[in-house]
Amino acid sequence: MNLKQLMYFKEKNGYTFEQLSELSGVPVGTIQKIFSGETRTPRHKTIQALEMIMKFDEQNEDSGYCSGDSHNDVVREAAPAYKARQGSYTLDDYFATPENVRVELIDGVIYDMGMPSTVHQYLITKICHAIYSHIEEKGGYCMVFPASPGVQIDCDDRSMLVPDLVVVCDPAKLRRRNIMGAPDFVIEILSPSSVRRDTKIKLAKYAAAGVREYWVVDPDRERVCVYWTPEDGIAAVYGPQDDVPVGIFSGELKIPMREIFEQIRQMWPEEE
């Protein structure tokens, strides 16, 4: 997108500079300079990060990276009893859901998570193994949780997020049944029904809570979108040819996503 297109979608969707900064990871001052024309040749990575937010609306929430169909992520027909009270649910309601129903609670709204696919589970297993092995090798004190226990991200009774993988380096945040406060590292694996939740709603929650690093892994497009590494203040996008460094470990660990995506292509070839 050029500057004119970015300005159009900013006005169309009513984004403030602060919202764009929170969603993209680009500093507010940088965004203001771009839209004012003060920065005539912004960095490609900066424009790329802003485009990821804009494309969500430009392509009808269906085809851009970190975007897709968002209309099924709030519980609807599968649990119609949730409709009437959306926005007013608490942790009591969250913990009262049946054990075989996967949901998460965000600002009083209950979202149906659905059942993960085999590709989804394979990705989490491989990434978790790489992180766990690195921590063990280095004698680190961080802990990695796949299919994580709930994360009480705001330390209140209105939100309990359920990321696909978290790393917690502060043992004071660990409770027996959930994590209290922001993890250090969070990974979400995109699925058709979770795109808006992972790339907008939860992205904003993680940013506000102070998560140090956030990955959105898109298995369909073979991309990894990385936010807020300590070395960089904006989002970075890695493709199927890249191994992805873990920022909270100062890049000493690189997840072999190139190998993992290749294994997925071999085990789950696309149907014709």
N, C-alpha and C positions, 0 to 999 in steps of 0.2 A: 504494500500500500504506500501511496505517497502522502504527503502532509495533508493535502486537501481531502483525501479519502478518510484519513484518521480523524480530522476535524468533523467531517460529516457524521461519522458513526458515534463520535463522542457526543455531539449535540443530539443526535437522533435517540440515543439511549440514555441521555441525561447523566452521563458520568461526570463526576467532579475529578479534579486532579488527584485529590486524596484517594478516591476510590480506584482510579486507574493505577496509582502507585501501589495500593494494597493488593490489588489483583495481579499485577504484573511483576512486582518486585523492583520496579524502576523508581529511583528516588523522586520525590515530588518536584524538587528544584529542576531536575533534568527534564521532566515532562513539561514543566512550565516553559522552559527555554526552547524546547522543540516546537510547542504549539504557538509560541510567540514569534517564532522565526529567528530567535537569537542564535540558536544552534542550527546552522545551515546544512551541515553534513553529520547527522547523528550516527552513532555506531550502529552497525548492522544488527548486533545482538539486542540493542535497545529497541529498535524498530520491530524486530522479530518478537520480542516480548510483548509489545503493545498490540501487534497484529494478532497474537494468540487470543487476546481478550476480545478484540473487535470482530474477528472471524466467527466467533460464537454466534453473534447476531446477524452478521452479514450473510452467512450461509445457512440460515434457518436452523441453527443449532444441530447441524447434521453432518458436515463434511470437513470442517477445519480441525487442525490438531488441537487437542485439549478441548474439543467441542463435540456435540452430538445431540441425540434426542433426549430431552430432559423431561418429557411429559409423563414418564412412568416412575419417577423416583419418589414421589410422595405416595404413601399408602392410600390406595383407592379401593377398587372392587374386591381385592383380596381380603381386605379387612375394613368394610364400610363403617364399622362402629367408630373408627378413628376420625372420620371426617368432621364430625360435629365439634370436636374439641381441639382441633389442630391449632397449635399456638399456646395451649394452656396445659400441656402434659408436663409431668415432673418425673423425677427418678423413681418415685413409687410406681408410676405406670410402667416405666421402662423395665423395672425388675419384676413386674407382675406379668409380663408377656410370657407365653408358653416357651419352653426351652427349645422347641423345634422351629420357632419363628425367629428369623434373624432381622433385627431392627436396630436403628440407632436414633438417638434423641438429639435434636439440634434446635436450640432456642424455643423449646416447648412444642416442636413439631416432630412427629414420629415418621421415620422413613423406612420403607421396606427395602432390605438389602438383597433379598433373593439368595439363591444358591450359587456358589462360585463354580466356574467351569473348571475342567481339567487343566486347561492352559493357565488359567489364573493360579491354581494351586501349584502347578509346576514352577511358575515364575517365583512365587513366594518361597518355595522350598529351596530353589537354587540360590536366590539372593540371600536368604537367611543363612544358609550354610556358609556362604562366602564371608558374611559379616561375623558370624559366630567363630569361624576358624581364625579370622584376623584378630579378634578380641582375645581368644585363647592364646594365640601365638605371641602376642605382645604383652600378655599378662595384664590386660586392661580390666577395668572395673565396671564397664558398661554392660548392660544386659539387653539382649535382643528378644523380642516377642513376635512370632508369626501368628497370624489370625488373632491379633492382640486382644487382651482383655479390654474392657471399655476404658476410654480416656475421659475423665471428668475435666475437660479442657479449661473451663472457666471457674472450676472449684465451686460451682453452684449446683442447684437441683434442677436446672432446665436443659442441660446438655450432657450427653454421654456419647462421644464419638467412638466408632469402632474401626480404626484403620486396619489395613491389611498387614502392616508390619511397623513396629516401632522399636527404637533404641532409646533406652533410658540410662543416663549416666549418674543420676542423683538418686540413691536408694531411698531418700526421704519421701520421694514421690510414689513409692510402691505401697499399695494396699493389697490385702488378700484377694479381693475380687475386682479391683480396677486400679488404674493409674490416676493420681491426683495432680493436675496441672499439666504443663506442656512437656512432652517428650523432647529429646534432643534431635531425633531424626524420625521422620515419618515417610512411609511409602504407601501409595494407593495404586491399585491396578485398575485401569479403566474397564468398564463394561458398558454396554449400550444404555443401561438404566441409571448409571451412576455418574455420567459425564458432568452434568451441571453441578451435582453435589460435590464432586471431587475437585473440579476446576474453578468453581466460583464460591459456593457456600463454605465448604470446608477449607479451601485455600484462605479465605478471609479469616476464618476462625483460627487457623494455625498461625497466620501472620500476627494477628492481634495478641495471641497468647504467648508468642515468643519462641515458637519452634525454630530451632537453629537451621534445619535443612529439611526440605520437602521435595519428594520425587513423585511425579505422576507418570506411571508406565503405561504406554499404549501398545498392547500386544498386536492389535490389528494393523497399525501403521508402523510398528517396530520403532518406536521413539520413546525417549525418556526426557521429560521436562523437569529440570532441576531448579529449585528456588532457594535463595538465601544462603548459599554457601558462605563460609567466613571469608573466602578470598574474593567474592564477587557480589555486588549488590543487586544484580538483576538476574532474570531467569536465563538459563542456557538450555538449548535443545540438542540432544544427541540422537544420531540416526543408527540404523542397523549395523553400520560398519564400525561403531565406536564402542570402546570399553569406557565405563563411566566412573570417574573418581568420586570417592566419598569425602565430601568437604569436612565433615566433623572429625575425620581422621587425617586431616591435612593432605589428602590425596594419596596417602601411603597405600590405601586399598583402592583398587579399581575393580568394579564388578564386571565380569566378562560378558557383557550384554551381547556382543557380537556372536560369541559362541552359543549363548543361551537362545538367542533368536534363531540361529541356524539349527539348533536341535529341535526347536518348536516347528520350524518349517519341515523338517524331516519326519517328525512324529505325527504332526497334524497338517498334512498337505491340504491346500485349499480345494474345496469341492468344486468341480466344474459345473 
